[in-house]
Amino acid sequence: MRKTKLASAGENVIDPKFFNFVAQVAHFFATYGIVLTAGKFWHWTGIAVAAPLCVAYAAVHEFWYDPRYENPVTRGSDLEDFLFLVAGVTAAVVAYAI
């Protein structure tokens, strides 16, 4: 049986699988919320503007910014992050269309 110990200051205590799950939920709902909100206020024009901007942001952020500036300890998969951002855009467009 594994013993539970209290973490010392500065110790990495976040379960990486749980951290990745929370990060992917945040990636998905960030773009989902932006695109759906744009659609709510500006209808299809808002979707047409917000969706490509979110995909462009996702590509630049995940494939250029993160490799250079993100903390290596918390950095996950750029492709996985990008796909969850794009999935949020896609889900918002589908939700708006229904």
Backbone torsions as a table, in degrees:
resi	resn	phi	psi	omega
1	MET	NA	137.0	-176.8
2	ARG	-81.4	134.6	177.6
3	LYS	-82.5	142.9	174.9
4	THR	-95.5	132.0	177.6
5	LYS	-125.1	153.5	176.9
6	LEU	-77.3	145.3	-179.1
7	ALA	-78.4	143.9	173.3
8	SER	-86.8	161.8	178.7
9	ALA	-59.3	133.2	177.7
10	GLY	84.4	-1.6	-179.3
11	GLU	-80.9	142.0	178.4
12	ASN	-80.2	109.1	-173.9
13	VAL	-118.3	2.0	-179.9
14	ILE	-84.4	129.4	176.8
15	ASP	-64.5	121.7	-176.1
16	PRO	-58.9	-35.9	178.7
17	LYS	-66.5	-42.1	178.4
18	PHE	-67.5	-41.5	178.4
19	PHE	-60.3	-43.6	179.1
20	ASN	-64.3	-40.8	178.2
21	PHE	-59.6	-47.8	179.5
22	VAL	-63.3	-41.0	179.4
23	ALA	-62.9	-41.8	-179.2
24	GLN	-70.4	-36.1	174.2
25	VAL	-62.1	-42.0	178.8
26	ALA	-66.1	-41.9	177.1
27	HIS	-59.5	-48.3	-177.9
28	PHE	-59.8	-53.6	-173.9
29	PHE	-73.7	-20.0	176.3
30	ALA	-63.9	-54.4	-178.8
31	THR	-73.7	-33.3	176.5
32	TYR	-58.5	-47.5	-179.1
33	GLY	-65.5	-40.7	-179.8
34	ILE	-64.1	-50.3	-175.9
35	VAL	-68.1	-42.8	-179.5
36	LEU	-66.8	-37.0	176.8
37	THR	-66.0	-42.0	176.7
38	ALA	-60.6	-40.7	177.2
39	GLY	-66.0	-36.5	179.6
40	LYS	-62.7	-41.5	-174.9
41	PHE	-92.1	-32.3	-175.3
42	TRP	-122.4	14.3	176.5
43	HIS	55.7	-142.2	-175.6
44	TRP	-66.0	-26.6	176.5
45	THR	-62.8	-42.7	177.6
46	GLY	-63.0	-40.7	177.1
47	ILE	-63.7	-44.6	-177.3
48	ALA	-64.6	-27.1	178.3
49	VAL	-88.1	-48.3	-173.1
50	ALA	-70.2	-40.2	-175.8
51	ALA	-61.0	-52.7	179.2
52	PRO	-65.7	-33.4	177.4
53	LEU	-64.1	-40.9	179.1
54	CYS	-66.4	-39.9	178.5
55	VAL	-66.7	-41.4	178.0
56	ALA	-63.9	-43.7	177.2
57	TYR	-59.3	-45.6	-178.4
58	ALA	-59.4	-43.7	-178.9
59	ALA	-65.1	-47.9	-179.6
60	VAL	-64.6	-45.7	-176.8
61	HIS	-64.9	-47.5	-173.7
62	GLU	-77.9	-32.6	-174.3
63	PHE	-104.5	-12.0	176.8
64	TRP	-118.3	-54.9	-174.5
65	TYR	-68.5	-53.2	-175.5
66	ASP	-57.6	-45.2	179.8
67	PRO	-61.1	-26.4	-177.9
68	ARG	-91.2	-35.7	-167.9
69	TYR	-123.5	-15.8	-177.0
70	GLU	-76.1	147.3	179.7
71	ASN	-60.7	123.1	-178.9
72	PRO	-60.5	-26.2	-179.3
73	VAL	-68.7	-38.5	-176.3
74	THR	-100.8	-4.8	-176.6
75	ARG	-72.1	127.0	178.0
76	GLY	-101.8	-144.8	179.9
77	SER	-86.8	123.3	178.5
78	ASP	-61.6	-42.2	-179.2
79	LEU	-65.2	-43.3	179.4
80	GLU	-62.5	-44.7	178.0
81	ASP	-60.4	-45.3	179.3
82	PHE	-60.3	-44.8	-178.7
83	LEU	-64.2	-36.2	177.5
84	PHE	-70.7	-35.5	175.1
85	LEU	-63.8	-44.8	179.1
86	VAL	-68.5	-35.6	176.7
87	ALA	-62.3	-36.9	176.4
88	GLY	-63.9	-41.6	176.8
89	VAL	-62.6	-47.9	-178.1
90	THR	-62.1	-44.9	179.6
91	ALA	-62.8	-37.4	178.8
92	ALA	-66.9	-41.9	178.6
93	VAL	-63.7	-43.4	178.1
94	VAL	-64.2	-45.4	-179.9
95	ALA	-61.9	-37.9	179.4
96	TYR	-70.1	-36.9	-177.3
97	ALA	-71.5	-26.0	-176.9
98	ILE	-77.3	NA	NA
